[in-house]
Amino acid sequence: MAASYRPGDGSMNALPSSPSDPSLAPREANFVPLTPIDFLQRSAEVYPSKIAIVNGADEITYAAFHARAISLANALRDLGVQRGETVSWLAPNVTSLLEAHFGVPMAGAVLNALNTRLDAAAIAFILEHAETRVFVVDIRLKEVARAALQRTSARPVVLLSGGDDTEAAALGWQSYEAVLSGARSTEWQRPRDEWESIALNYTSGTTGNPKGALYHHRGAYLNALGNVIAFGLGPDSVYLWTLPMFHCNGWTYPWAVTAAGARHICLPVVDPAEIFRLIDEHRVTHLCAAPVVLTMLIHAPAEVKRTFTHGPVNVATGGAAPPSAVIAQMEEMGFRLTHLYGMTECYGPSTGCAPQDEWADLPLEERAVLMARQGVRNVTVSAQSVIDQTTGREVPADGESLGELVIRSNSVMKGYLKNPSATDETLRDGWLHTGDLAVLHPDRYVEIKDRAKDIIISGGENISSLEVEEVLYRHPQVMEAAVVARPDPKWGETPCAFVTLKPEAAGTVTDADIIAFCRQNLAHFKAPKTVVFGPLPKTSTGKIQKFDLRKRAEGIE
């Protein structure tokens, strides 16, 4: 009997032979480990003179992009980086980080793109935990990098990007450009096995140290192609980098956009005026963004907004369910939304709200409600379900029965680095357990109701914070809103709403106004009992930090 293939074995002999003809075993001609590195090589062959990257005034062709990635791979090997070792990168959305997504795996190494808003202590922990061999730092982030290096026993080789040799030498580091220019070889390494690690992404944990989710080449390849299909990327697409590249490797879009032979437009800092300008001047067709960025665009000053003449701009959003009011307002400005769902543990997007033809004829508000659902699994995801947390069986597809969303796919992480217990817990029973509570509609579209920890239990009744937030966003003077549980001596918990009003509404809308509006649009027990006005705390990826709001709610007298 032929041996079963075990990911990570790396041996062609471990692959199964044909049951009807044992001589037909996989061989080099018909079995090649999947890797997104191939995407850049192909685009450089097919579109060598096409502009691949625009970064400010700089334009880089696909041929030059490919050549620089190869130089980076060989520079890393010259610095002593071995297969499977970690290269950490601290940079905003600039050319060097796009190069890293190909050059680092071309060296056989693992890319660790760091959250640019982390403090020195968090960066120090990651450098040590990941056993970082080379640390590349953009000049704009040199101070926090220096502070982190002083706090850790890790001693990586440090390269400064975006600065010259003199600036690097003053820091005691090496120049990124000088190291690249010194690389002589034009050879690069393919993975010997598609299960080899390609990237390491640390979750933005709210308690304790972050966990490092480890990705493999196969998952990165498949998830990127899934994005190409789900988002409709093609050679004529122009992609604006409004999403941080450090977040799940930019949801694998560095690889996806390159696979399509499309153009990357770098955006180091999210600024509504700059987003509108770049969309207009570069005729941007696609971008990804958290709902907070959508809110920024909706409420941008009228003088910075532009009318797009090249057609609707496709926007993929995820991280939190966009309220239907946000979807409607974005469409009115010329954006066409695709709602995605994903998490760090599954390479970013795994689920999308695929539109149906009959939705086009619905009124905008009705269509927006359907589009706000998380939807169906992407074409490269094997299975998703909503299961009863007690029995493990799928809940009825009735749009009401609550369960946990679970996923099974080649684009699920290998596990958490050096954390087997957390890996076993998250990947138990053949599923990635997301921790998100959802319902399954009759059309099998999934709709997230809440994180398990965010469900409010008031007088024994479950209240979805997302349902209350959906109503709050319909209020004409509300710009942002979040709802958490507040301890209550009688009911156990009651909803507490944190609200940011539109600038012109400050001081004119009261907590009683907000509560009354909710009571008109919700069952009364679901309406907030407490309303707090002010800005909402957010993570670097735009997610509202509900753990912070829960602490505030606990302290309200």
C-alpha positions in Angstrom: 0.0 0.0 0.0 1.3 3.5 -0.9 2.5 5.7 1.8 0.3 8.7 2.8 1.6 12.2 2.2 2.5 14.0 5.4 2.9 17.8 5.0 6.4 18.8 5.9 8.0 15.5 4.9 9.5 17.1 1.8 10.0 13.7 0.2 8.5 12.9 -3.2 8.6 9.2 -2.0 6.1 10.1 0.7 3.4 11.0 -1.8 0.8 8.4 -2.7 1.0 6.5 -5.9 -2.0 5.8 -8.1 -4.2 2.9 -6.6 -4.6 1.4 -10.1 -1.0 1.9 -11.2 1.7 2.1 -8.5 4.2 3.4 -11.0 2.3 6.7 -11.4 3.7 8.4 -8.4 4.0 12.2 -8.4 7.3 13.4 -9.8 9.0 16.7 -10.5 7.3 17.2 -13.8 3.7 17.0 -12.3 4.0 17.9 -8.7 5.4 21.3 -7.7 5.1 22.7 -4.2 2.7 25.7 -4.3 4.2 29.0 -3.5 3.2 32.7 -4.1 6.8 33.4 -5.2 5.7 32.1 -8.6 3.3 35.0 -8.9 6.0 37.6 -9.1 8.1 35.5 -11.5 5.2 35.1 -13.9 4.2 38.7 -13.8 7.9 39.7 -14.4 7.9 37.4 -17.5 4.5 38.5 -18.8 4.6 42.2 -17.9 8.3 43.1 -17.5 7.9 46.8 -18.5 4.5 47.4 -16.7 4.5 49.6 -13.6 4.0 47.3 -10.7 4.5 49.7 -7.8 3.9 53.4 -7.3 5.4 54.8 -4.1 5.1 58.5 -4.1 7.1 59.8 -7.1 8.8 56.4 -7.5 7.6 53.9 -10.1 8.9 50.3 -10.3 8.3 47.9 -13.2 7.6 44.2 -12.7 11.0 43.3 -14.0 12.7 45.6 -11.5 10.4 44.4 -8.7 11.4 40.8 -9.4 15.1 41.7 -9.6 15.0 43.6 -6.3 13.3 40.7 -4.6 16.0 38.3 -5.8 18.7 40.7 -4.6 16.9 40.8 -1.2 16.9 37.0 -1.0 20.6 36.8 -1.8 21.4 39.7 0.6 19.7 37.8 3.4 21.6 34.7 2.6 24.8 36.7 2.6 23.9 37.9 6.1 23.7 34.3 7.2 19.9 33.7 7.2 19.2 30.0 7.0 16.1 28.3 5.7 13.2 28.6 8.2 14.7 31.5 10.1 12.7 34.7 10.8 13.2 38.1 9.2 11.2 40.8 11.0 10.1 43.9 9.2 8.9 47.2 10.7 7.6 49.5 8.0 4.5 51.3 6.8 2.9 50.5 3.4 6.0 51.2 1.3 8.0 49.4 -1.5 10.4 47.6 0.8 7.6 45.7 2.5 6.2 44.6 -0.8 9.7 43.4 -1.8 9.8 41.5 1.5 6.8 39.4 0.7 8.8 37.8 -2.1 12.4 38.3 -1.2 12.2 36.8 2.3 10.6 33.5 1.1 12.9 33.4 -1.9 15.7 33.1 0.7 13.8 30.2 2.4 13.1 32.4 5.4 9.9 33.4 7.2 8.6 37.0 7.0 7.4 38.6 10.2 5.7 41.9 9.3 5.4 43.9 12.6 2.5 46.1 13.6 3.7 49.6 13.2 1.8 50.9 16.2 3.2 48.4 18.7 5.2 49.8 21.6 8.9 48.9 22.3 8.0 46.3 24.8 5.7 44.4 22.4 8.3 44.6 19.6 11.0 43.4 21.9 8.9 40.4 22.9 8.2 39.4 19.3 11.9 39.8 18.2 12.9 37.4 21.0 10.0 35.0 20.7 10.4 34.7 16.9 14.2 34.4 17.2 14.6 37.1 14.6 17.8 36.8 12.6 17.5 40.0 10.5 15.4 43.1 11.5 14.6 45.6 8.8 13.4 49.0 10.0 11.9 51.9 8.1 13.6 55.2 9.0 10.2 56.6 10.2 10.1 53.9 12.9 13.7 53.9 14.0 13.1 55.3 17.5 10.7 52.6 18.6 12.9 50.0 17.0 16.0 51.3 18.9 14.0 51.2 22.2 12.8 47.7 21.5 16.4 46.4 20.8 17.5 47.8 24.1 14.8 45.8 25.9 15.5 42.4 24.4 18.2 39.7 24.4 17.6 39.2 20.7 20.6 40.3 18.6 19.5 40.4 15.0 21.3 42.1 12.2 19.5 45.4 11.7 19.0 47.1 8.4 17.7 50.7 7.9 15.4 51.2 4.9 14.4 54.6 3.6 17.7 56.2 4.8 21.2 56.5 3.4 24.5 54.9 4.5 25.4 57.8 6.8 22.0 57.6 8.7 22.4 53.8 9.1 25.9 54.0 10.3 25.0 56.6 12.9 22.6 54.1 14.4 25.1 51.3 14.2 23.0 49.5 11.6 23.5 48.6 7.9 21.8 50.3 4.9 19.1 48.3 3.3 19.9 49.6 -0.2 23.6 49.1 0.3 23.1 45.5 1.3 20.8 44.8 -1.6 23.2 46.4 -4.1 26.0 44.2 -2.7 24.1 40.9 -3.5 25.7 39.2 -6.5 23.9 36.0 -7.1 20.7 35.8 -9.2 19.6 32.4 -7.7 16.7 32.0 -5.3 15.2 29.1 -3.4 11.9 27.4 -3.9 10.3 25.7 -0.9 11.2 22.1 -0.9 7.7 21.5 0.6 4.6 23.7 0.4 4.1 23.1 4.1 7.3 25.2 4.8 6.6 28.4 6.7 6.3 31.6 4.8 5.1 34.1 7.3 4.6 34.7 11.0 1.9 37.0 12.2 1.3 38.0 15.8 -2.2 38.5 16.9 -3.1 41.8 18.6 -3.9 40.1 21.9 -5.8 42.1 24.5 -4.4 40.2 27.4 -1.0 38.7 27.9 1.6 38.3 25.1 0.5 38.0 21.5 0.4 34.6 19.8 2.4 34.0 16.6 0.2 32.5 13.8 2.5 30.6 11.4 1.5 30.4 7.7 2.7 28.0 5.0 3.4 28.5 1.3 0.4 26.4 0.2 -2.0 28.5 2.3 -0.6 31.8 1.1 -0.8 30.7 -2.5 -4.4 29.5 -2.3 -5.7 32.4 -0.2 -4.2 34.9 -2.6 -5.9 33.2 -5.5 -9.1 33.1 -3.6 -8.9 36.9 -3.2 -8.2 37.3 -6.9 -11.4 35.5 -7.7 -13.6 36.9 -4.9 -12.5 40.5 -5.5 -12.3 40.4 -9.3 -8.7 41.4 -9.7 -7.2 41.5 -13.2 -4.2 42.9 -15.1 -6.0 46.3 -15.4 -6.7 46.6 -11.7 -5.1 49.3 -9.7 -4.9 48.5 -6.0 -4.6 51.2 -3.3 -2.8 50.1 -0.1 -5.3 51.5 2.5 -5.0 48.2 4.5 -1.8 47.7 6.6 0.5 45.2 4.9 1.5 43.9 8.4 -2.1 42.8 9.1 -2.3 39.1 8.0 0.3 40.0 5.3 -2.2 42.6 4.0 -4.9 39.8 3.8 -2.4 38.2 1.4 -3.0 41.0 -1.2 0.7 41.6 -1.8 0.6 38.1 -3.4 -2.9 38.5 -4.9 -2.4 41.8 -6.7 1.0 40.5 -8.0 -0.6 37.3 -9.2 -3.1 39.3 -11.3 -0.3 41.5 -12.7 -2.1 44.5 -11.3 -0.6 47.7 -10.0 0.2 48.5 -6.3 -0.3 52.1 -5.1 1.5 52.5 -1.8 0.0 54.6 1.0 2.2 55.0 4.1 -0.4 56.9 6.1 -4.2 56.6 6.0 -5.5 60.1 5.2 -8.9 60.7 3.6 -7.7 63.6 1.4 -4.8 61.5 0.1 -7.1 58.5 -0.5 -9.5 60.5 -2.6 -6.6 62.1 -4.5 -4.9 58.8 -5.3 -8.1 57.1 -6.3 -8.9 59.9 -8.7 -5.4 60.5 -10.1 -4.4 56.8 -10.4 -7.8 55.6 -11.4 -7.8 53.1 -8.5 -10.2 50.2 -9.0 -9.7 48.2 -5.7 -8.9 48.8 -2.1 -9.4 47.1 1.2 -10.2 48.8 4.5 -11.5 48.3 8.0 -15.0 49.9 8.6 -13.2 52.7 10.5 -11.6 53.8 7.3 -15.0 53.8 5.5 -16.3 56.0 8.3 -13.4 58.4 7.8 -14.2 58.6 4.0 -17.9 59.1 4.6 -17.3 62.0 7.0 -14.3 63.6 5.2 -14.7 67.3 4.5 -16.6 68.1 1.3 -13.6 69.9 -0.1 -11.4 66.8 -0.2 -14.0 64.4 -1.7 -13.9 63.7 -5.4 -16.3 62.3 -7.9 -14.8 59.3 -9.7 -15.2 59.3 -13.5 -13.6 55.9 -14.1 -16.4 53.8 -12.6 -17.2 52.4 -9.1 -14.2 51.7 -6.8 -14.4 48.2 -5.4 -13.9 48.1 -1.6 -13.4 45.0 0.5 -14.0 45.5 4.1 -13.8 43.3 7.2 -12.6 43.2 10.8 -16.0 44.2 12.0 -19.4 44.0 10.3 -20.1 47.3 8.5 -23.5 48.7 9.5 -25.9 48.8 6.6 -26.0 52.6 6.9 -22.2 52.6 6.2 -22.6 50.4 3.1 -25.4 52.6 1.8 -23.4 55.8 2.2 -20.3 54.3 0.6 -22.4 53.3 -2.4 -23.8 56.8 -2.7 -20.2 58.1 -3.0 -19.2 55.8 -5.8 -17.8 52.8 -3.9 -19.0 49.2 -4.4 -18.6 47.2 -1.2 -17.7 43.5 -0.7 -18.0 42.4 2.8 -15.4 39.8 3.9 -14.8 37.8 7.1 -11.5 36.5 8.3 -9.0 36.4 11.1 -5.2 36.2 11.5 -5.5 32.4 12.0 -6.9 31.9 8.4 -4.7 34.3 6.4 -7.3 37.1 6.5 -10.4 36.7 4.3 -12.0 33.3 4.3 -15.6 34.3 3.7 -17.3 36.8 1.5 -20.8 38.1 0.9 -21.2 37.0 -2.7 -23.9 39.2 -4.3 -26.9 37.6 -5.9 -28.5 38.9 -9.1 -31.9 39.5 -7.6 -30.4 41.8 -4.9 -29.7 44.5 -7.6 -33.4 45.3 -7.8 -33.9 45.8 -4.1 -34.1 49.2 -2.5 -30.6 50.3 -1.3 -31.5 49.9 2.4 -32.7 46.3 2.0 -29.8 45.4 -0.2 -27.4 46.9 2.4 -28.8 44.6 5.1 -28.1 41.5 2.9 -24.6 42.8 2.1 -23.8 43.3 5.7 -23.8 39.6 6.3 -20.5 37.8 6.3 -21.7 35.4 3.6 -20.3 32.2 2.1 -16.9 30.5 2.1 -14.4 31.6 -0.5 -13.7 29.3 -3.4 -10.4 28.2 -1.9 -11.9 27.3 1.5 -12.9 23.7 2.0 -15.7 24.1 4.5 -17.4 26.4 6.9 -20.2 25.8 9.4 -22.0 27.2 12.4 -22.0 24.6 15.2 -23.7 24.2 18.5 -21.0 24.7 21.1 -22.3 21.9 23.3 -23.0 19.2 20.7 -20.6 20.1 17.9 -23.4 19.6 15.4 -24.4 22.2 12.8 -27.2 24.5 13.9 -30.4 24.7 11.8 -30.2 27.1 8.9 -33.0 29.2 10.2 -31.3 32.6 10.7 -32.0 32.4 14.4 -30.1 29.5 16.1 -26.9 30.7 17.5 -23.6 28.8 17.3 -19.9 29.2 16.7 -18.5 29.8 13.2 -15.9 27.2 12.3 -13.7 26.8 9.2 -11.7 24.0 7.6 -9.2 25.0 4.8 -5.7 24.7 3.4 -5.6 28.4 4.3 -5.8 27.8 8.1 -2.6 28.5 9.9 -0.1 25.7 10.8 -0.6 26.7 14.4 0.8 29.1 17.0 4.6 29.3 17.3 5.8 27.6 20.5 2.3 27.3 21.9 1.0 23.8 21.4 -1.8 24.1 23.9 -3.3 27.1 22.2 -2.9 25.4 18.9 -4.7 22.3 20.1 -7.5 24.3 21.5 -8.1 26.5 18.4 -7.7 23.7 15.9 -9.6 21.0 17.8 -12.1 18.5 16.3 -11.0 19.2 12.7 -12.0 22.8 12.7 -10.6 26.3 13.2 -12.7 27.6 16.1 -13.2 31.3 15.5 -14.8 32.3 18.7 -17.4 34.2 16.8 -21.1 33.5 17.4 -23.2 33.4 14.2 -26.4 32.2 12.6 -26.8 30.3 9.4 -29.5 31.7 7.1 -31.7 29.5 4.9 -29.5 30.5 1.9 -26.5 29.3 4.0 -25.1 32.8 4.3 -23.4 33.2 7.6 -24.1 36.3 9.8 -21.9 37.0 12.8 -23.9 38.1 15.8 -21.0 38.7 18.2 -17.8 37.5 19.6 -18.6 35.0 22.3 -17.2 37.4 24.9 -19.3 40.3 23.6 -22.7 38.8 23.9 -24.7 40.7 26.6 -26.8 38.5 28.8 -29.5 40.6 30.4 -32.1 39.0 32.6 -31.3 35.6 31.0 -31.8 37.0 27.5 -29.0 37.1 24.9 -28.4 40.6 23.3 -26.2 40.9 20.3 -24.0 44.1 20.6 -23.8 44.1 16.8 -27.6 44.3 16.5 -27.7 47.3 18.8 -24.8 49.0 17.0 -26.6 48.5 13.7 -29.5 50.6 15.0 -27.2 53.2 16.5 -25.5 53.8 13.1 -28.9 54.6 11.6 -29.2 57.6 13.9 -28.5 60.6 11.6 -26.1 62.3 14.0 -24.0 59.2 15.0 -20.6 58.8 13.3 -19.3 55.7 15.3 -20.8 53.5 17.9 -19.9 50.4 20.0 -21.9 48.5 22.6 -20.6 46.4 25.5 -22.1 44.9 28.7 -22.2 46.9 31.8 -22.7 45.0 35.1 -26.2 45.5 36.6 -27.3 44.4 40.1 -30.8 43.5 38.9 -30.4 42.3 35.3 -26.8 40.9 35.5 -25.8 43.0 32.5 -27.3 45.7 30.4 -26.1 47.3 27.1 -23.8 50.3 27.4 -23.4 52.4 24.3 -20.2 54.4 23.5 -21.0 56.9 20.8 -19.0 59.4 18.7 -21.3 62.1 17.3 -20.8 64.0 14.0 -18.9 67.2 14.8 -21.8 69.4 14.1 -24.0 67.4 16.5 -21.8 67.7 19.6 -23.8 69.1 22.4 -27.2 68.9 20.6 -27.8 65.2 21.1 -28.3 63.7 24.6 -28.1 60.2 26.0 -31.9 60.3 26.3 -32.2 61.0 22.6 -30.0 58.0 21.8 -31.9 55.7 24.1 -35.3 56.8 22.8 -34.1 56.2 19.2 -33.0 52.7 20.1 -36.2 51.9 21.9 -38.1 52.9 18.7 -36.1 50.5 16.6 -35.4 47.6 19.0 -37.1 45.5 21.6 -37.0 47.7 24.7 -34.8 45.3 26.7 -32.1 45.5 24.0 -31.9 49.3 24.1 -28.9 50.8 25.9 -29.4 51.8 29.5 -26.3 53.9 29.5 -24.8 56.1 26.8 -21.2 57.6 26.9 -20.1 60.2 24.3 -16.6 60.6 23.0 -14.0 59.1 20.7 -13.6 55.3 20.5 -10.3 53.5 21.2 -9.1 51.5 18.2 -6.4 49.0 17.3 -3.9 49.8 14.5 -6.1 47.8 12.1 -9.1 49.9 12.9 -11.0 47.5 15.2 -12.7 49.2 18.2 -11.1 48.0 21.4 -14.1 46.6 23.2 -12.0 45.3 26.1 -11.1 48.9 26.9 -14.8 49.9 26.7 -15.8 47.0 28.9 -13.4 48.3 31.6 -14.8 51.8 31.3 -18.4 50.4 31.5 -17.5 48.5 34.7 -16.3 51.8 36.3 -19.4 53.8 35.5 -21.2 54.7 38.8 
